[in-house]
Amino acid sequence: MNEEPPKTQRLRLPISILVRGMSAANKFFEEKTLTLVLGERLLITRLENRVELEAELHVTNLMNQVGGAFRVVWINSEAREGGHDAGLELLEAEGNLWGMEFPAVEGEADAGTAQAWLQCQRCHEGRLTSVPEAEDEFIRDGFLISRPCEHCRATTTWGFTPAEEAAESSRGAVGQEAGEKSGRDQRRKGRAPINLQIRVTREKYGTVLEDVCETINVSRNGVYFLSTRNYDVGELVEVVVPYKEGDVTIPVSARVVRQDEPGDSFYHAVAVKLENLR
């Protein structure tokens, strides 16, 4: 019996990418943007050009110029902060696309998937279902995904329906699923022990300072790194991670949330929370 491949963690890493393909307006586009969430076979990004479900796009990692073919597995039809969130599934890579290994999920950690009320856009059948192709924060008004519909006997477009609009008779199921999801959400907040080079830029006393160091671990919305410099909790900085000297990469705003002092070391362990990735 064939064993399922081990699950790997998804990370919030803002990597500069170039996306090419046909828009929903049937026009070719070429757009530079950032990854929002990155997995071994899935990436979530935000595109100014709206694309169709199941469309094939070409994505190039601008840090190493390696590309790959992706399929649009979900899209948000409503623009958010100037773009449409989209989930892309890797079809074929032209090399080591991201230049890293994604840590395997250990035990039950990160085992949960997003849950949402979805409704078939053709027959209007609704159901509470798992959505492993996305993350909770991206499943909102305008979310569209292709799913098989037993009633229509075809693969149709399904859209997000807020839980409060679901039938009153389903409230018990909603509560049970919400409780289970809440427990999974807590388990998903793990950190991946990945060592990447990071560049931190900050302004102190009217001078712009640059700090190039190494990460200890990376989580969905934060980075923990070692530095010889002292940081202030609450300080606003800009980070580029992963960083490679000579590359032109868009920095991301972050806020310092913690600084630890490892014993017997002159290094500071600094935790920052990534803010708006656009």
LOVORO-897900 format. One record per residue (C-alpha): residue in one letter; residue number from 1; x, y, z. Coordinates in nm, 3 decimals, always signed. Layout:
BEGIN
+------+-----+---------+---------+---------+
| type | seq |       x |       y |       z |
+------+-----+---------+---------+---------+
|    A | NUM |       X |       Y |       Z |
...
+------+-----+---------+---------+---------+
END
This chain:
BEGIN
+------+-----+---------+---------+---------+
| type | seq |       x |       y |       z |
+------+-----+---------+---------+---------+
|    M |   1 |  +0.000 |  +0.000 |  +0.000 |
|    N |   2 |  +0.139 |  +0.342 |  -0.099 |
|    E |   3 |  +0.200 |  +0.578 |  +0.190 |
|    E |   4 |  +0.094 |  +0.942 |  +0.167 |
|    P |   5 |  +0.386 |  +1.185 |  +0.137 |
|    P |   6 |  +0.460 |  +1.364 |  +0.466 |
|    K |   7 |  +0.286 |  +1.697 |  +0.513 |
|    T |   8 |  +0.505 |  +2.003 |  +0.512 |
|    Q |   9 |  +0.459 |  +2.338 |  +0.678 |
|    R |  10 |  +0.344 |  +2.651 |  +0.499 |
|    L |  11 |  +0.535 |  +2.969 |  +0.571 |
|    R |  12 |  +0.464 |  +3.338 |  +0.543 |
|    L |  13 |  +0.761 |  +3.451 |  +0.335 |
|    P |  14 |  +0.747 |  +3.765 |  +0.116 |
|    I |  15 |  +0.949 |  +3.655 |  -0.187 |
|    S |  16 |  +0.950 |  +3.871 |  -0.502 |
|    I |  17 |  +0.799 |  +3.687 |  -0.799 |
|    L |  18 |  +0.707 |  +3.759 |  -1.160 |
|    V |  19 |  +0.370 |  +3.620 |  -1.272 |
|    R |  20 |  +0.278 |  +3.584 |  -1.640 |
|    G |  21 |  -0.047 |  +3.465 |  -1.793 |
|    M |  22 |  -0.391 |  +3.557 |  -1.929 |
|    S |  23 |  -0.621 |  +3.773 |  -1.720 |
|    A |  24 |  -0.997 |  +3.728 |  -1.682 |
|    A |  25 |  -1.027 |  +4.006 |  -1.942 |
|    N |  26 |  -0.846 |  +3.773 |  -2.187 |
|    K |  27 |  -0.536 |  +3.993 |  -2.197 |
|    F |  28 |  -0.177 |  +3.880 |  -2.144 |
|    F |  29 |  -0.019 |  +4.027 |  -1.832 |
|    E |  30 |  +0.322 |  +4.030 |  -1.668 |
|    E |  31 |  +0.318 |  +4.141 |  -1.305 |
|    K |  32 |  +0.571 |  +4.165 |  -1.022 |
|    T |  33 |  +0.430 |  +4.084 |  -0.680 |
|    L |  34 |  +0.510 |  +3.900 |  -0.353 |
|    T |  35 |  +0.428 |  +3.560 |  -0.213 |
|    L |  36 |  +0.201 |  +3.588 |  +0.092 |
|    V |  37 |  +0.204 |  +3.223 |  +0.203 |
|    L |  38 |  +0.439 |  +2.964 |  +0.063 |
|    G |  39 |  +0.424 |  +2.585 |  +0.070 |
|    E |  40 |  +0.600 |  +2.303 |  -0.108 |
|    R |  41 |  +0.324 |  +2.273 |  -0.370 |
|    L |  42 |  +0.111 |  +2.583 |  -0.307 |
|    L |  43 |  +0.163 |  +2.957 |  -0.299 |
|    I |  44 |  -0.076 |  +3.237 |  -0.212 |
|    T |  45 |  -0.019 |  +3.578 |  -0.367 |
|    R |  46 |  -0.203 |  +3.898 |  -0.456 |
|    L |  47 |  -0.244 |  +4.003 |  -0.819 |
|    E |  48 |  -0.359 |  +4.334 |  -0.964 |
|    N |  49 |  -0.489 |  +4.135 |  -1.261 |
|    R |  50 |  -0.783 |  +3.913 |  -1.183 |
|    V |  51 |  -0.744 |  +3.562 |  -1.327 |
|    E |  52 |  -0.986 |  +3.278 |  -1.390 |
|    L |  53 |  -1.013 |  +2.957 |  -1.189 |
|    E |  54 |  -0.811 |  +2.671 |  -1.341 |
|    A |  55 |  -0.602 |  +2.915 |  -1.549 |
|    E |  56 |  -0.236 |  +2.822 |  -1.593 |
|    L |  57 |  +0.022 |  +3.084 |  -1.494 |
|    H |  58 |  +0.400 |  +3.096 |  -1.506 |
|    V |  59 |  +0.576 |  +3.214 |  -1.189 |
|    T |  60 |  +0.943 |  +3.312 |  -1.166 |
|    N |  61 |  +1.126 |  +3.352 |  -0.837 |
|    L |  62 |  +1.313 |  +3.681 |  -0.893 |
|    M |  63 |  +1.576 |  +3.588 |  -0.636 |
|    N |  64 |  +1.713 |  +3.291 |  -0.831 |
|    Q |  65 |  +1.537 |  +3.328 |  -1.169 |
|    V |  66 |  +1.390 |  +2.976 |  -1.141 |
|    G |  67 |  +1.035 |  +2.939 |  -1.271 |
|    G |  68 |  +0.747 |  +2.698 |  -1.272 |
|    A |  69 |  +0.397 |  +2.638 |  -1.407 |
|    F |  70 |  +0.106 |  +2.686 |  -1.166 |
|    R |  71 |  -0.271 |  +2.634 |  -1.176 |
|    V |  72 |  -0.516 |  +2.879 |  -1.016 |
|    V |  73 |  -0.705 |  +2.675 |  -0.756 |
|    W |  74 |  -0.891 |  +2.967 |  -0.596 |
|    I |  75 |  -0.934 |  +3.339 |  -0.646 |
|    N |  76 |  -1.097 |  +3.627 |  -0.462 |
|    S |  77 |  -1.320 |  +3.815 |  -0.704 |
|    E |  78 |  -1.321 |  +4.121 |  -0.478 |
|    A |  79 |  -1.011 |  +4.339 |  -0.480 |
|    R |  80 |  -0.833 |  +4.378 |  -0.146 |
|    E |  81 |  -0.571 |  +4.648 |  -0.096 |
|    G |  82 |  -0.529 |  +4.691 |  -0.469 |
|    G |  83 |  -0.525 |  +4.326 |  -0.572 |
|    H |  84 |  -0.700 |  +3.991 |  -0.587 |
|    D |  85 |  -0.578 |  +3.717 |  -0.351 |
|    A |  86 |  -0.513 |  +3.390 |  -0.535 |
|    G |  87 |  -0.407 |  +3.038 |  -0.450 |
|    L |  88 |  -0.175 |  +2.870 |  -0.700 |
|    E |  89 |  -0.089 |  +2.500 |  -0.715 |
|    L |  90 |  +0.249 |  +2.396 |  -0.855 |
|    L |  91 |  +0.221 |  +2.183 |  -1.170 |
|    E |  92 |  +0.586 |  +2.165 |  -1.277 |
|    A |  93 |  +0.902 |  +2.339 |  -1.153 |
|    E |  94 |  +1.202 |  +2.417 |  -1.372 |
|    G |  95 |  +1.444 |  +2.363 |  -1.084 |
|    N |  96 |  +1.466 |  +2.426 |  -0.709 |
|    L |  97 |  +1.208 |  +2.701 |  -0.726 |
|    W |  98 |  +1.232 |  +2.837 |  -0.371 |
|    G |  99 |  +1.587 |  +2.727 |  -0.287 |
|    M | 100 |  +1.486 |  +2.569 |  +0.044 |
|    E | 101 |  +1.344 |  +2.256 |  +0.203 |
|    F | 102 |  +1.006 |  +2.285 |  +0.374 |
|    P | 103 |  +1.004 |  +2.126 |  +0.722 |
|    A | 104 |  +0.775 |  +1.828 |  +0.768 |
|    V | 105 |  +0.481 |  +1.860 |  +1.004 |
|    E | 106 |  +0.556 |  +1.676 |  +1.328 |
|    G | 107 |  +0.273 |  +1.484 |  +1.492 |
|    E | 108 |  -0.053 |  +1.676 |  +1.495 |
|    A | 109 |  +0.108 |  +2.017 |  +1.467 |
|    D | 110 |  -0.015 |  +2.213 |  +1.165 |
|    A | 111 |  -0.234 |  +1.919 |  +1.068 |
|    G | 112 |  -0.555 |  +2.121 |  +1.053 |
|    T | 113 |  -0.695 |  +2.288 |  +0.745 |
|    A | 114 |  -0.921 |  +2.587 |  +0.694 |
|    Q | 115 |  -1.297 |  +2.532 |  +0.724 |
|    A | 116 |  -1.561 |  +2.743 |  +0.549 |
|    W | 117 |  -1.923 |  +2.754 |  +0.439 |
|    L | 118 |  -1.921 |  +2.719 |  +0.061 |
|    Q | 119 |  -2.217 |  +2.741 |  -0.179 |
|    C | 120 |  -2.243 |  +2.606 |  -0.532 |
|    Q | 121 |  -2.296 |  +2.902 |  -0.764 |
|    R | 122 |  -2.516 |  +2.689 |  -0.995 |
|    C | 123 |  -2.761 |  +2.503 |  -0.769 |
|    H | 124 |  -2.695 |  +2.698 |  -0.446 |
|    E | 125 |  -2.631 |  +2.388 |  -0.238 |
|    G | 126 |  -2.430 |  +2.484 |  +0.072 |
|    R | 127 |  -2.199 |  +2.291 |  +0.300 |
|    L | 128 |  -1.938 |  +2.336 |  +0.571 |
|    T | 129 |  -1.621 |  +2.185 |  +0.432 |
|    S | 130 |  -1.242 |  +2.173 |  +0.459 |
|    V | 131 |  -1.045 |  +2.400 |  +0.227 |
|    P | 132 |  -0.685 |  +2.274 |  +0.232 |
|    E | 133 |  -0.601 |  +2.491 |  -0.070 |
|    A | 134 |  -0.627 |  +2.812 |  +0.137 |
|    E | 135 |  -0.575 |  +2.964 |  +0.480 |
|    D | 136 |  -0.848 |  +3.091 |  +0.714 |
|    E | 137 |  -0.760 |  +3.458 |  +0.666 |
|    F | 138 |  -0.810 |  +3.441 |  +0.288 |
|    I | 139 |  -1.154 |  +3.277 |  +0.295 |
|    R | 140 |  -1.381 |  +3.578 |  +0.298 |
|    D | 141 |  -1.632 |  +3.764 |  +0.077 |
|    G | 142 |  -1.546 |  +3.709 |  -0.289 |
|    F | 143 |  -1.364 |  +3.377 |  -0.235 |
|    L | 144 |  -1.425 |  +3.139 |  -0.528 |
|    I | 145 |  -1.303 |  +2.782 |  -0.576 |
|    S | 146 |  -1.381 |  +2.490 |  -0.809 |
|    R | 147 |  -1.540 |  +2.189 |  -0.639 |
|    P | 148 |  -1.738 |  +1.879 |  -0.751 |
|    C | 149 |  -2.111 |  +1.919 |  -0.687 |
|    E | 150 |  -2.311 |  +1.600 |  -0.634 |
|    H | 151 |  -2.637 |  +1.775 |  -0.716 |
|    C | 152 |  -2.509 |  +1.926 |  -1.043 |
|    R | 153 |  -2.301 |  +1.614 |  -1.119 |
|    A | 154 |  -2.021 |  +1.837 |  -1.240 |
|    T | 155 |  -1.732 |  +2.047 |  -1.116 |
|    T | 156 |  -1.874 |  +2.392 |  -1.049 |
|    T | 157 |  -1.769 |  +2.721 |  -0.896 |
|    W | 158 |  -1.831 |  +2.748 |  -0.522 |
|    G | 159 |  -1.831 |  +3.074 |  -0.329 |
|    F | 160 |  -1.786 |  +3.169 |  +0.036 |
|    T | 161 |  -2.101 |  +3.213 |  +0.241 |
|    P | 162 |  -2.070 |  +3.370 |  +0.590 |
|    A | 163 |  -2.173 |  +3.129 |  +0.865 |
|    E | 164 |  -2.444 |  +3.366 |  +0.992 |
|    E | 165 |  -2.620 |  +3.329 |  +0.655 |
|    A | 166 |  -2.627 |  +2.949 |  +0.680 |
|    A | 167 |  -2.943 |  +2.768 |  +0.788 |
|    E | 168 |  -3.034 |  +2.787 |  +1.156 |
|    S | 169 |  -3.052 |  +2.409 |  +1.166 |
|    S | 170 |  -2.679 |  +2.393 |  +1.096 |
|    R | 171 |  -2.575 |  +2.597 |  +1.399 |
|    G | 172 |  -2.489 |  +2.286 |  +1.598 |
|    A | 173 |  -2.256 |  +2.167 |  +1.326 |
|    V | 174 |  -2.101 |  +2.511 |  +1.300 |
|    G | 175 |  -2.028 |  +2.517 |  +1.673 |
|    Q | 176 |  -1.874 |  +2.172 |  +1.669 |
|    E | 177 |  -1.659 |  +2.247 |  +1.364 |
|    A | 178 |  -1.557 |  +2.585 |  +1.508 |
|    G | 179 |  -1.444 |  +2.422 |  +1.832 |
|    E | 180 |  -1.241 |  +2.161 |  +1.647 |
|    K | 181 |  -1.092 |  +2.428 |  +1.419 |
|    S | 182 |  -0.999 |  +2.648 |  +1.715 |
|    G | 183 |  -0.794 |  +2.364 |  +1.863 |
|    R | 184 |  -0.625 |  +2.302 |  +1.531 |
|    D | 185 |  -0.552 |  +2.674 |  +1.489 |
|    Q | 186 |  -0.360 |  +2.671 |  +1.816 |
|    R | 187 |  -0.155 |  +2.374 |  +1.700 |
|    R | 188 |  -0.083 |  +2.545 |  +1.369 |
|    K | 189 |  +0.101 |  +2.833 |  +1.529 |
|    G | 190 |  +0.433 |  +2.650 |  +1.519 |
|    R | 191 |  +0.763 |  +2.777 |  +1.401 |
|    A | 192 |  +0.977 |  +2.624 |  +1.129 |
|    P | 193 |  +1.348 |  +2.599 |  +1.219 |
|    I | 194 |  +1.482 |  +2.746 |  +0.894 |
|    N | 195 |  +1.814 |  +2.932 |  +0.871 |
|    L | 196 |  +1.789 |  +3.206 |  +0.611 |
|    Q | 197 |  +1.980 |  +3.526 |  +0.561 |
|    I | 198 |  +1.774 |  +3.832 |  +0.657 |
|    R | 199 |  +1.832 |  +4.203 |  +0.608 |
|    V | 200 |  +1.677 |  +4.440 |  +0.861 |
|    T | 201 |  +1.664 |  +4.813 |  +0.789 |
|    R | 202 |  +1.580 |  +5.063 |  +1.063 |
|    E | 203 |  +1.608 |  +5.433 |  +1.133 |
|    K | 204 |  +1.780 |  +5.547 |  +1.451 |
|    Y | 205 |  +1.851 |  +5.911 |  +1.537 |
|    G | 206 |  +1.798 |  +6.017 |  +1.176 |
|    T | 207 |  +2.036 |  +5.754 |  +1.037 |
|    V | 208 |  +1.933 |  +5.450 |  +0.832 |
|    L | 209 |  +2.097 |  +5.136 |  +0.971 |
|    E | 210 |  +2.122 |  +4.799 |  +0.795 |
|    D | 211 |  +2.159 |  +4.469 |  +0.977 |
|    V | 212 |  +2.229 |  +4.147 |  +0.785 |
|    C | 213 |  +2.200 |  +3.835 |  +1.000 |
|    E | 214 |  +2.046 |  +3.485 |  +1.012 |
|    T | 215 |  +1.704 |  +3.358 |  +1.113 |
|    I | 216 |  +1.653 |  +3.106 |  +1.393 |
|    N | 217 |  +1.304 |  +3.012 |  +1.282 |
|    V | 218 |  +1.017 |  +3.143 |  +1.071 |
|    S | 219 |  +0.643 |  +3.130 |  +1.141 |
|    R | 220 |  +0.340 |  +3.222 |  +0.933 |
|    N | 221 |  +0.356 |  +3.589 |  +1.026 |
|    G | 222 |  +0.687 |  +3.640 |  +1.200 |
|    V | 223 |  +1.062 |  +3.591 |  +1.198 |
|    Y | 224 |  +1.299 |  +3.514 |  +1.486 |
|    F | 225 |  +1.664 |  +3.601 |  +1.421 |
|    L | 226 |  +2.002 |  +3.651 |  +1.587 |
|    S | 227 |  +2.171 |  +3.991 |  +1.585 |
|    T | 228 |  +2.463 |  +4.160 |  +1.755 |
|    R | 229 |  +2.256 |  +4.478 |  +1.771 |
|    N | 230 |  +2.003 |  +4.582 |  +2.032 |
|    Y | 231 |  +1.639 |  +4.635 |  +1.927 |
|    D | 232 |  +1.353 |  +4.810 |  +2.106 |
|    V | 233 |  +1.021 |  +4.632 |  +2.154 |
|    G | 234 |  +0.761 |  +4.812 |  +1.943 |
|    E | 235 |  +1.021 |  +4.944 |  +1.699 |
|    L | 236 |  +0.912 |  +4.951 |  +1.334 |
|    V | 237 |  +1.161 |  +4.803 |  +1.087 |
|    E | 238 |  +1.172 |  +4.676 |  +0.729 |
|    V | 239 |  +1.288 |  +4.324 |  +0.648 |
|    V | 240 |  +1.390 |  +4.128 |  +0.341 |
|    V | 241 |  +1.379 |  +3.751 |  +0.396 |
|    P | 242 |  +1.526 |  +3.549 |  +0.242 |
|    Y | 243 |  +1.797 |  +3.802 |  +0.149 |
|    K | 244 |  +2.066 |  +3.767 |  -0.113 |
|    E | 245 |  +2.323 |  +4.040 |  -0.170 |
|    G | 246 |  +2.281 |  +4.214 |  -0.503 |
|    D | 247 |  +1.917 |  +4.117 |  -0.551 |
|    V | 248 |  +1.651 |  +4.387 |  -0.579 |
|    T | 249 |  +1.377 |  +4.279 |  -0.338 |
|    I | 250 |  +1.078 |  +4.466 |  -0.196 |
|    P | 251 |  +1.117 |  +4.510 |  +0.184 |
|    V | 252 |  +0.828 |  +4.429 |  +0.418 |
|    S | 253 |  +0.728 |  +4.629 |  +0.724 |
|    A | 254 |  +0.763 |  +4.449 |  +1.057 |
|    R | 255 |  +0.740 |  +4.537 |  +1.424 |
|    V | 256 |  +0.971 |  +4.413 |  +1.699 |
|    V | 257 |  +0.763 |  +4.217 |  +1.951 |
|    R | 258 |  +1.033 |  +4.056 |  +2.166 |
|    Q | 259 |  +1.405 |  +4.046 |  +2.234 |
|    D | 260 |  +1.567 |  +3.760 |  +2.423 |
|    E | 261 |  +1.918 |  +3.736 |  +2.561 |
|    P | 262 |  +2.060 |  +3.385 |  +2.503 |
|    G | 263 |  +2.293 |  +3.280 |  +2.781 |
|    D | 264 |  +2.671 |  +3.284 |  +2.727 |
|    S | 265 |  +2.636 |  +3.482 |  +2.404 |
|    F | 266 |  +2.677 |  +3.840 |  +2.290 |
|    Y | 267 |  +2.393 |  +3.792 |  +2.039 |
|    H | 268 |  +2.035 |  +3.913 |  +2.085 |
|    A | 269 |  +1.746 |  +3.692 |  +1.970 |
|    V | 270 |  +1.489 |  +3.925 |  +1.813 |
|    A | 271 |  +1.130 |  +3.842 |  +1.716 |
|    V | 272 |  +0.947 |  +4.057 |  +1.463 |
|    K | 273 |  +0.589 |  +4.035 |  +1.340 |
|    L | 274 |  +0.539 |  +4.092 |  +0.968 |
|    E | 275 |  +0.281 |  +4.354 |  +0.890 |
|    N | 276 |  +0.121 |  +4.449 |  +0.556 |
|    L | 277 |  +0.289 |  +4.249 |  +0.278 |
|    R | 278 |  +0.185 |  +4.488 |  +0.003 |
+------+-----+---------+---------+---------+
END
